[in-house]
């Protein structure tokens, strides 16, 4: 195998990199010496250059395989869907988006999820929120699957489903390295400006709770609109019910005022009725 081919193999593997580089240098020492001589450089400089290249490429690949983080702009992607081509998040600017991946079409857990998402679609619509499914099945598979759901379960899937490539699914963190090539159950809640606001990540064997995703969107919208936080299990919290939490004071004067202005357990834990 040529030196360049071995180098690419090391970059792609991302495993035992140092060991493999040492083997590469040992096996290709004569080729490396020739390269150093032709370029009028030392052998050490050539080896160091190879190491730097491997580190750079490996880090770049690792970044591509990492899902966007909270607060990141969702990466722009052009995709084919059951509703035609789309560019995300640009095509949905001004709307909230729930982008969710599923391991594969024609699988039982995924089918229950899609039926549930559709059953709750009116609630998402009322929140100005677009549902979009995704897996690495091809469009014709998606179409046949939603036809099957309509025929057998009498539920018509009305939201688009993306036919993703392996590369795309990896770039946005929807393929887990230890789960083969299937996409795992990732959920991205993206705000109208294209910013990732919530990430939920489930294994293949656990179906998602759709009302929790609805609750998360409502809570985010409530937080943005009123500048507040929502408690656990909101709007059915065990301590304050459907009330919302005032952000903690950041100076002594405000801390003193808080307990007079709001209901409080202490100055750092104050709450009020939601608008």
N, C-alpha and C positions, 0 to 999 in steps of 0.2 A: 504494500500500500504506500502511495506517495506521501511525502512529508505533509503537504497541504491537506490531503485527505485525512491523515491522522490528526492533524490540528483541528479540523472541523469536527471530527468525531469526539474529541475531548470537550470542545465547546458545547456540543449538543448533549453530551452525557450528564454533565454537572455532578458527577460522582467520582470520588477518588482523584480529583484533578491533579494534585501534586504528584501522586504516584504515577499517574499516566504521563505527565510531562517529563518526569525523570526517565521513564521507559522510552519516551519519544526521543529525548536527547541522547540516551545511550545507544538506541538502535539507529538513529540518524546522524550520529556524530560526524561521519565523513561528509555528509551532505551539508551539515551546518558549518563545518570548517570551510567547505568550498564557498558557501554563501558569504561567510565572514571575509574570506580572502578576496572575493570578487568585489565586495563592497568596502574593502579596506577598513574593516572594523575587527574588534577582538571577538573571540568566540563568546565571551561573557556578555558582551553587548547584544549579540544576536539572540542568545538564550533569554536575556532579560526582556528584550523586545517581544519575544514569543509569550512570555509570562504575562506581560502587560496587556497584550492583545487578548489572551484567554480571560484574564480578570475582567476586562472591559466588556467583552462579549457575553460572559457569564452573567455579570451584573445586569446588563441590558435585558437578557432573556428572563432573569428573575423578576425584573420590574414589569415586564410584559405579562408574566404569569400571575402577578399580584392584582387582586381586585381593587378597584378604586376605593379610597378610604373616605370616611365621613368628612364632609366639608370639601371634598375634591369636586371639580367639574367632571361630570360624566363624559368619558371620551367620545368624540364624534365618530359615529360608525354609520356606514351605508349598508343597508341590509335588504334582503328579499323577504317578503312576508306573504301570508295568505291574503292580504289586502293590497298587494302590490309593493313596489320599492318604497323604502322610507330612509330618512337620514335622522338619526337620533344624536343628541336630544333636540336638534334644531326644529324638526317638524312639529314638536310638541311644546314649543316655547309658549308660555302663558298658561299651560296646564300642568297639573301634577301628574306624575307617571309612576305606575307600579309595574316594573319590569321583573318578571319571574321566570326562572329556568326550570325545566323538568328533565329528568333523565332520558325518557324516550316516549314516543308515541305508542299507542296500543299496549300500555301497561296499566295495571289496575289502580295503583295509588295515584298516578298522574291523572287518570280518568276521573277519579273522585274529586281531585283538586280542580280540574277544569270545570266540571259541573258546578262545584261550589262557587268558584269565581264568577261563573255566568249567573248563577242564582242571586248573587249579591251585586251584579253589575249596576243595577239602578242606584244602589247606595254609593258606588264609586262615581257614577255619573253626577249625582247630586253634589259631590265634593269636587267637581271639575277635575276628575282623575281618570286618566287613560290606562286601561289594562293592556299589557303586551306580554305574551308568552314567548318562550324561546327554548329550542333544543337543537341538536346538530342533525336531526332528521331533515330530509329534503322536503321541499314545499309540497310535492305530490303526496308524501306520506302524511303531512299535516292535514291536507285537504281530505284524504281518504278517512283519516281518523275522526275529523269533525263530522264527516258524513255518517260514520258509524255511530257516533254519539247521538246525532239527530235521529237516526233510524231506530236504534235500539233503546235509547234512554229518553227520547223525546225532548232533548235539550239542544237548542241551537247556539253554538259558540259564535258570539258576535264580535269578539275582539281579535286583533291580528296576532298571528304566531310567526315568529322569526325563524327562518331556516338558517342557522348559523354554521360557519365552518369551524373546524377544530381550532384553528388559529385565533379566530375571533372569540370563541368561548374561553380560551385560555387567557387572552389579553384582558378580558373583563372579569376574570376570576370565577368563571362558572364551570370549570373542569377541575376536579381534584386529582392530583397526581397518583393517588393510591386507589382511585375508583375507575380506572380504565379511561375510555374515551367518552363515557356518558357525562352529560352535565349534571351537576348536583342541584339540590333545591335551594338556589340562591334567590333572594328578593332584594331589589333595590327600589327604595322610594326616592324619587327625584323631584325636586321642587320646580316651579315654573321658570326659574332662571337656569336650570340644568345642573344644579348642585345636588350631590348625593347627601341625603339627610338621614336615611336609616338603611341599615344592611341587616338582613336576617339570613342565616345560613343553616340549612337542615341537611341531614344525611338522607340517602336515598330511601331508607326504610321507614322514615317518619313523614307522614303527610302534614301539610301546613294547616294552621288554624286561620281561616280567612277573616273571621270577625276581629282577630287581633291585628291583622294588617289594616283593616278599616279603622280600628281604634288608633293605631299609630298615625295614620294620615290625619284623622280628626285632631289628635293631640298636637301634631306639628302645626296644623293650621291655627289651632287655638293659641299656641305659643307665639307664633308669628304675629297674629292679630292683636294680642293683648300684652305681649312682653312678659309672659308668665311661664311657669313650669307646671306640669301635671303630675300628680302623685301616682303611686303604684295602684294598678287596677282601675285607674280613672276611667269613667266617672263614678265608680262604685268603690271608692277607697274606704278602708275600715276606720280611718281616723277622721277624715274630713269630707267624706261622701263625694259629691260632684264639684266641690270647690277647687280653686286653683291656688298654687303656691307663689308668693311674691319672692322674687330673687333676693337673696340675703343682702343686708346692708354692707357697704364697703367703707363706712367711716362711722365714728362714734356718734356724731350728731344725728345721722339718719337712723342709727340703731335705737336711739332714745325715742325718736318720733314713731318708729314702726309699731311699737306696742300700744300707742295711743290711736293710731290710724286704722289698724287692722286687728282681726282676731289672731292671737299668737299663743303658741306654747312657750315661746321665748322669742327674743328679738331676731334670732336667726331662722326661726320657723314660723312665719306668718302666712296667712291665707285669706282669701276673700271669695265672695260669690263670683261666678263666671258671668260675663256679659251675655 
